[in-house]
Amino acid sequence: MKVNEFRDMSNEELNEKVYLLKEELFNLRRKKAVGQLEHGEEVRRVRKDIARAKMVQRERTLGAK
Protein backbone atom coordinates (compact mmCIF):
# COMPACT_ATOMS: atom_id res chain seq x y z
CA MET A 1 0.00 0.00 0.00
CA LYS A 2 1.00 3.59 -0.50
CA VAL A 3 1.50 6.01 2.39
CA ASN A 4 -1.38 8.17 1.17
CA GLU A 5 -3.73 5.20 1.47
CA PHE A 6 -2.75 4.87 5.13
CA ARG A 7 -3.20 8.60 5.67
CA ASP A 8 -6.76 8.40 4.32
CA MET A 9 -7.72 5.85 6.99
CA SER A 10 -9.14 6.75 10.38
CA ASN A 11 -7.24 5.87 13.55
CA GLU A 12 -9.41 2.82 14.20
CA GLU A 13 -8.97 1.54 10.65
CA LEU A 14 -5.23 2.12 10.88
CA ASN A 15 -4.97 0.17 14.13
CA GLU A 16 -6.96 -2.70 12.65
CA LYS A 17 -4.78 -2.70 9.51
CA VAL A 18 -1.59 -2.91 11.60
CA TYR A 19 -3.06 -5.83 13.54
CA LEU A 20 -3.99 -7.67 10.34
CA LEU A 21 -0.57 -7.02 8.79
CA LYS A 22 1.16 -8.40 11.88
CA GLU A 23 -0.97 -11.54 11.66
CA GLU A 24 -0.08 -11.88 7.99
CA LEU A 25 3.62 -11.44 8.79
CA PHE A 26 3.41 -14.15 11.44
CA ASN A 27 1.82 -16.56 8.99
CA LEU A 28 4.37 -15.76 6.28
CA ARG A 29 7.27 -16.31 8.68
CA ARG A 30 5.80 -19.63 9.74
CA LYS A 31 5.46 -20.71 6.10
CA LYS A 32 9.02 -19.60 5.42
CA ALA A 33 10.35 -21.67 8.32
CA VAL A 34 8.57 -24.78 7.06
CA GLY A 35 9.63 -24.16 3.48
CA GLN A 36 6.19 -23.55 2.00
CA LEU A 37 6.78 -19.92 1.08
CA GLU A 38 7.55 -19.51 -2.61
CA HIS A 39 8.03 -15.75 -2.78
CA GLY A 40 10.21 -14.35 0.00
CA GLU A 41 9.57 -10.77 -1.06
CA GLU A 42 6.08 -11.01 0.47
CA VAL A 43 7.67 -10.86 3.92
CA ARG A 44 9.52 -7.69 2.96
CA ARG A 45 6.36 -6.11 1.52
CA VAL A 46 4.37 -6.77 4.70
CA ARG A 47 7.16 -5.45 6.92
CA LYS A 48 7.32 -2.24 4.90
CA ASP A 49 3.54 -1.84 5.04
CA ILE A 50 3.67 -2.18 8.84
CA ALA A 51 6.40 0.47 8.97
CA ARG A 52 4.38 2.83 6.77
CA ALA A 53 1.29 2.42 8.93
CA LYS A 54 3.24 2.99 12.15
CA MET A 55 4.86 6.07 10.62
CA VAL A 56 1.43 7.56 9.94
CA GLN A 57 0.34 6.72 13.49
CA ARG A 58 3.44 8.47 14.84
CA GLU A 59 2.85 11.51 12.63
CA ARG A 60 -0.65 11.81 14.02
CA THR A 61 0.47 11.59 17.64
CA LEU A 62 3.20 14.20 17.14
CA GLY A 63 0.92 16.43 15.10
CA ALA A 64 -1.80 16.33 17.73
CA LYS A 65 0.48 17.74 20.46
C-alpha positions as CSV (number, residue, x, y, z in Angstrom):
1,M,0.0,0.0,0.0
2,K,1.0,3.6,-0.5
3,V,1.5,6.0,2.4
4,N,-1.4,8.2,1.2
5,E,-3.7,5.2,1.5
6,F,-2.8,4.9,5.1
7,R,-3.2,8.6,5.7
8,D,-6.8,8.4,4.3
9,M,-7.7,5.9,7.0
10,S,-9.1,6.7,10.4
11,N,-7.2,5.9,13.6
12,E,-9.4,2.8,14.2
13,E,-9.0,1.5,10.7
14,L,-5.2,2.1,10.9
15,N,-5.0,0.2,14.1
16,E,-7.0,-2.7,12.6
17,K,-4.8,-2.7,9.5
18,V,-1.6,-2.9,11.6
19,Y,-3.1,-5.8,13.5
20,L,-4.0,-7.7,10.3
21,L,-0.6,-7.0,8.8
22,K,1.2,-8.4,11.9
23,E,-1.0,-11.5,11.7
24,E,-0.1,-11.9,8.0
25,L,3.6,-11.4,8.8
26,F,3.4,-14.1,11.4
27,N,1.8,-16.6,9.0
28,L,4.4,-15.8,6.3
29,R,7.3,-16.3,8.7
30,R,5.8,-19.6,9.7
31,K,5.5,-20.7,6.1
32,K,9.0,-19.6,5.4
33,A,10.3,-21.7,8.3
34,V,8.6,-24.8,7.1
35,G,9.6,-24.2,3.5
36,Q,6.2,-23.6,2.0
37,L,6.8,-19.9,1.1
38,E,7.6,-19.5,-2.6
39,H,8.0,-15.7,-2.8
40,G,10.2,-14.3,0.0
41,E,9.6,-10.8,-1.1
42,E,6.1,-11.0,0.5
43,V,7.7,-10.9,3.9
44,R,9.5,-7.7,3.0
45,R,6.4,-6.1,1.5
46,V,4.4,-6.8,4.7
47,R,7.2,-5.5,6.9
48,K,7.3,-2.2,4.9
49,D,3.5,-1.8,5.0
50,I,3.7,-2.2,8.8
51,A,6.4,0.5,9.0
52,R,4.4,2.8,6.8
53,A,1.3,2.4,8.9
54,K,3.2,3.0,12.1
55,M,4.9,6.1,10.6
56,V,1.4,7.6,9.9
57,Q,0.3,6.7,13.5
58,R,3.4,8.5,14.8
59,E,2.9,11.5,12.6
60,R,-0.6,11.8,14.0
61,T,0.5,11.6,17.6
62,L,3.2,14.2,17.1
63,G,0.9,16.4,15.1
64,A,-1.8,16.3,17.7
65,K,0.5,17.7,20.5
